[in-house]
Amino acid sequence: MKVHFWCEIIMASTLLMYAVLLLSAVCVISMLYAWRKQPSISVSISDYVKLSLTGIISFIADTLGIGSFAVNIALSKLLGTFSDEELPAVNNGAQVIPGAIESLFFISSVAVDLTTMLVLITGACIGGIVGGNIVSRLSKQAIRGALILCFAVIIIILTGHLIPVGGDLMALTGMKLFIGFFAMMICGALTSVGIGLFVLVQVVLFLLNASPIIAFPIMMTAGAMQQPLTTLVFLQQGKIPLKKTLILSFAGCIGVFIGMQVFPYLTTSWLHTLLLGILLYNLLAMSRTFWINHPYSLNKRAREAVTS
């Protein structure tokens, strides 16, 4: 009986790996095809360096469970690599290749209940498709406002110790699985705004008393399945600066392999502390940009210019 159970786990893991590879390959091919059709843009050596460093640092953080989105937004604001309205599409598009590598690594390393994995991943994928269609039509200020709200909520969750650092459930059943499905739909939709999936998945799983052991393969695989779908939606809308996104993504693969070497030595509490610092920086930087571009602020500066 035990041998049969492990055979099912191995078979399910293999099928998931093939699904991740297939979906990622379709998305990457679509990105490369769309890139050839986009107007040619010049990327300076300085930009190559900035994008490469951003990719490596972001995806070291991603592999460690912090997530690449918050780090990429912080570095983008610091280095001026992307505009605010590009960030949701860039964050999802850059995740496709490194995210697939992460997913394959964690699927092969940790055994997870198949039903739990499939139900939660399906929820994230549905949310990603719906969210991508909505966000691609939002204005710059609406995207900034959504980011600010999400950063603030996650910071409150982290500082209020609302995420227990450990549960004991290796599988979700019944009402907890039902709640997990709809919670993952919300998580998948929020990634379309530019919020990283990982901390959201950790919140959901830990509040449902799931073991931290299963959080990594679920969040990595959910990301690897959902983000290509969201990226395909953004591609249809022509919202991704593909040349710079692909540079970020390929550099991110280096970050993933570095992160894999560091992963065994880090604790959950240390990762949450680092994530909190990154989120606080993002909240302040995005709030400043939001206020500068707010109609009230613009009108006030116009009046001051006239009277001076």
N, C-alpha and C positions, 0 to 999 in steps of 0.2 A: 504493500500500500504506500509506504513512504517513497519507494523507488518510483512508483507511478506518479506521485505528486510532483517529484522533482523533474520527471520527464515532461510533465505538463508545463511547469514553470519555464524550463529551457525552451520548449517549443513556442510558448507564448512570447518569450523574450526575443526569440529569433524572428517571429512574425512582426513584432514591434520594430525591431531593427530594420527590417526590409521596408516597412511602411515609412519610417523616418527617412531612410535613404531615398526612396522613391519620391516622396513629397518634396524633400530638399532639392533633389536633382531637377524636378520639374520647375521649381521656383528659380533656381540658379540659371537654368537654360533660358527661362523667360526674362530674367534680369539682363543676361548677356545680350539677348535679342533686342530688348528695349534700349539697351545702352547704345547699340549700333545705330539705332534710329534717332537717338537724341542728338541735338546740336553739339558739336565738339567744343569742349571747354579746356582751357589751359590750367594745369595744376603745377604750381611752382615747387621747387625742391623743398622750400620751407614748409609748404602745405603737405607734401609727402611725409616729411619728418613729423609734423604735428599729428597728422592722421594716423601714422604708424604707431607713434607713442600712445596716442589715445586708444587705438585698437588693442595694443598689448596690455596696457594698464586696465582697461575696461573689462577685458575678458579673463584676466587673472582674477579680478573681483567676481566675475560671473561664475567661474568655475568653483569659487569658494562659497557660493551661495549668496553673495551680496547682491549680485545682479549687475549687468552692464549698463542698464538704462540710466540709473542715477549718476553713475560715474561719467558716462559719456556726456550727459547734459552738463555736468559740472565742468568738465574739460572743454566742452564746446563753448560755454560762456566765458571761460578763462582764455582760451586760445582763439576764439572767433572762427571756428571751422565751419559751423552751420548756423543758419538763421533759426529762430524759434519755431517758425511754422514748418520747417523741414524735419525737425527732430522726431516726431512720432513715426514718420515713414523711414527715416534713417535708422532709428533704433531697432525697428522690426527687420528691415532689410539686412542690416549688418549682422544680425543674430543668426541668419539662416545657416551659413556654413559652420561657424564655430559651435552653434547650438546643436547641430547634428552630431558633431564630434563628442560634445559633452554628454549628450543623451546615450550614445553608443557605449561610452565609458561607464556610466552609472547603471545602465540596464544590465551590462555584463558583470557588474560588481555586486549589486544588491538584488536579492529576490523579493518581488512585490506581488501581492495578491492580484491576479489578472483582472477580476471584476472591478476591484477598486481602481486600478490603473486605467482601464478602458473607459469607465464611467466618468472619472474626473477629467481625463484628457478630452473626451467628447464634449464635455461642458465648456472647457477652455477654447476648443476649436470653434464651437458655435458662437461663443462670445466674441472671438477674434474677428470672425467674418462680419457679424452685425456691427461691431464697433468700428471696423475699418471703413465700412460704408458711411457711417455717420460722421466720423472724424475727418474724413477726406473732404467734407463739405463745410467744416468749421472755419471761422476767421482766425487770424493770428491771436487776437485778444481772447477769444473763446478758448483756444488751446492753452494759452498762458493761464487763464483762470482755472481751467480744469486741472492743470498740473499743480498749481498752487494749492488747490483744495485737497488733492490726493496726497501731496507731500505733507500737508498739515495733519491729515487724518492718520497717516502712517507714523509720523513723529509722535502723535498722541498715544498711539497703540504701543510704540516702543518704550516711550518714557513712562507710560502708565503701567508697564509690566503686564500688559494684557495678553502677551504671548507667553504661555508656559513653555519652559525650555525642554520639557520632556513629557511624553505620554507613553502608554505601553501597547496601544493597539497597532497590530501589524496589518489589519484589514478593516475597512469600514463596511457596515451592513445596515439594513433597515433604514430608519429615519436619518441616521448620520450620513449614509451614502446618498440619500435623496437631497439632504441639505448641502452636502459637498458638491453635488452636480450643479445646482443652481448658483452656489457661491463661486464655483470655477467659471461659470458663464460670465459672471460679473468681473472676475479677474481677467479673463480673456478679453473682454470689452475694454477694460481700463488700459491694457497694453497698447491699444490703438491710439490713446492719448499721449503715450510716451512713458507710462509708468511701468517699471519692471515687474515681470510676472513672479519672480522668485519670492520676494518678501510677502506678496499677497498670498501665494500658495502656502508659505510657511504659516501665516496667520490662520488660514482656513484649516489646515491639517492639525496644527497644534491646539486650536480651540476645540477641535473635534476629538482631542485626546489621542491623536495618532503619534506613533513613535517618530522621533527625528530621523531614524534610520531610513524610513520609507519616503521622507520628504524630498530628498535629493533626486532619486530616480523619477519620482512623479513630476516634480517641477521642471526637471531638465527635459523629460520626454514631452510633457505638456507644451513647453516652450518650443521644442523642435517640431511639433505638429501644428501648433497654433500660429506661430510667427510666419512661416511660409504662406499660410492662407491669408493672413492679414496683409502681408507684403504683396501678394498677387492682387488684392483689392487696390492697394495704393498704386501699383503699376498700371492698373486700368485707368486710374484717375490721373496718371502722369505726375505723381507727387514726389518721386524719389530722385535726388541728384545721384545718378547711378555710379559715375566714375569715382567720386569721393567715397561713396558708400562701400563700394567693392574694395577700395584700398583699406578702409577701416576693417572690413570683414576679413580679408586675407591676413592682415596684421593680427587680428584677433585670434586666429588659429595658433599663432605663436604664444599668445597669452594663455590660451587653454592648456597647452602642454606644460607651460611653467606652473600654472595653477594646480595641475594634477600632482606635481611634485610637492607642492606646499600643503595641499589639502589635509593630509593625515595629521599635521602638527597643530592645526588651529581649533579653537573651541567655539561653540555657538555664541557664548556671551561676548567674546572678543569681536566676532563678526557683527553682532548686533550693534556694538558700540561704534565700530567703524562706519557701518551703514548709517547710523544716526548722525554722525558728523557730516557725511556726504549729503544727506537729505536736508540738514539745516542750511548748508551752503546753497543748495539748489533753491530752497524756499526763499532765502534772502535775495539771491540773484534774480530769480524769476519775478519776485514781488516788485523789485526795483524796476525791472523792465516793464512790467504791467502798469505800474504807476506812471512812469515816464510817458507811456503811450496811451494813458487813459484820457478820454475827451476832456474831463475837468482840468487835468494837468496841462493839456495842450492849450485849452482856452485861457487858462491862467497865464501861461507863458506868453501867449499872443497879446493879452492885455498889457502885460508888463513891458513887452517890446514896444507897443504903441505909446505908452506913457513915458518911456525912458528917452 
